[in-house]
């Protein structure tokens, strides 16, 4: 079974047993199916690839290069359950 979850400003299609690299280790909302609950396990933090940021000004010999490694959370989707007693309109 698949579900669509929202973490931060990103949306992911997930299924049980899948591993993801996300910005935060918590699910904000479950978008589809309605009334579903997604259980996750946080496998820890992982540093991503280095991102270089360069500043340059022409004709003044000004150059600066800085960089950082973003931190991601590795999560595993444990199970997806749908409440069968969902209210019908």
C-alpha positions as CSV (number, residue, x, y, z in Angstrom):
1,X,0.0,0.0,0.0
2,X,1.2,3.5,-0.8
3,X,0.7,6.8,0.9
4,X,1.6,10.4,0.2
5,X,3.2,12.2,3.1
6,X,4.4,15.8,3.6
7,X,7.6,16.6,5.4
8,X,8.5,20.2,5.5
9,X,7.8,21.7,2.1
10,X,8.3,18.4,0.2
11,X,5.8,15.6,-0.6
12,X,6.8,11.9,-0.9
13,X,5.1,8.8,-2.2
14,X,6.1,6.0,0.2
15,X,5.5,2.4,0.8
16,X,6.5,0.1,3.7
17,X,10.1,-0.9,3.9
18,X,11.3,2.2,1.9
19,X,14.2,4.4,3.1
20,X,14.3,8.1,2.5
21,X,16.7,11.1,3.1
22,X,14.6,14.0,4.3
23,X,15.3,17.4,5.9
24,X,13.5,16.6,9.2
25,X,12.7,13.4,11.0
26,X,9.0,14.0,11.6
27,X,6.0,13.7,9.3
28,X,3.9,16.8,9.1
29,X,0.7,15.3,7.5
30,X,-0.5,12.3,5.6
31,X,-2.1,13.6,2.4
32,X,-3.5,10.4,0.9
33,X,-5.4,8.2,1.8
34,X,-7.5,10.0,4.3
35,X,-7.4,8.7,7.8
36,X,-4.1,6.8,7.2
37,X,-1.3,6.6,9.7
38,X,2.3,6.1,8.7
39,X,4.8,4.7,11.2
40,X,8.5,5.7,10.7
41,X,11.8,4.9,12.3
42,X,14.5,7.5,12.3
43,X,17.8,5.8,11.3
44,X,20.0,8.8,12.2
45,X,21.5,11.9,10.7
46,X,23.7,11.8,7.5
47,X,25.7,14.7,6.0
48,X,25.0,15.3,2.4
49,X,27.4,16.4,-0.4
50,X,29.3,19.6,0.1
51,X,27.7,22.7,-1.3
52,X,30.2,25.5,-2.4
53,X,29.2,29.1,-2.3
54,X,31.5,31.5,-4.2
55,X,31.6,35.3,-4.0
56,X,33.4,37.2,-6.8
57,X,33.8,40.9,-7.7
58,X,35.3,41.8,-11.0
59,X,38.4,43.9,-11.4
60,X,39.2,43.9,-7.6
61,X,40.8,40.5,-7.0
62,X,38.0,39.7,-4.5
63,X,37.2,36.0,-4.3
64,X,35.8,34.0,-1.4
65,X,34.7,30.4,-1.4
66,X,32.7,29.0,1.5
67,X,30.9,25.7,1.8
68,X,28.8,23.5,4.0
69,X,27.4,20.0,4.2
70,X,23.6,19.9,4.8
71,X,22.3,17.4,7.4
72,X,19.6,15.0,6.3
73,X,17.6,12.4,8.4
74,X,17.5,8.9,7.1
75,X,14.0,7.4,7.8
76,X,12.5,4.0,7.2
77,X,8.8,3.6,6.6
78,X,7.7,0.9,9.0
79,X,4.0,0.4,8.2
80,X,1.0,2.2,6.8
81,X,-2.4,1.7,8.4
82,X,-5.8,3.0,7.3
83,X,-8.6,3.4,9.8
84,X,-11.5,1.3,8.5
85,X,-14.0,3.1,10.8
86,X,-13.6,6.4,8.8
87,X,-16.7,8.7,8.9
88,X,-18.6,8.8,5.7
89,X,-20.5,11.9,4.6
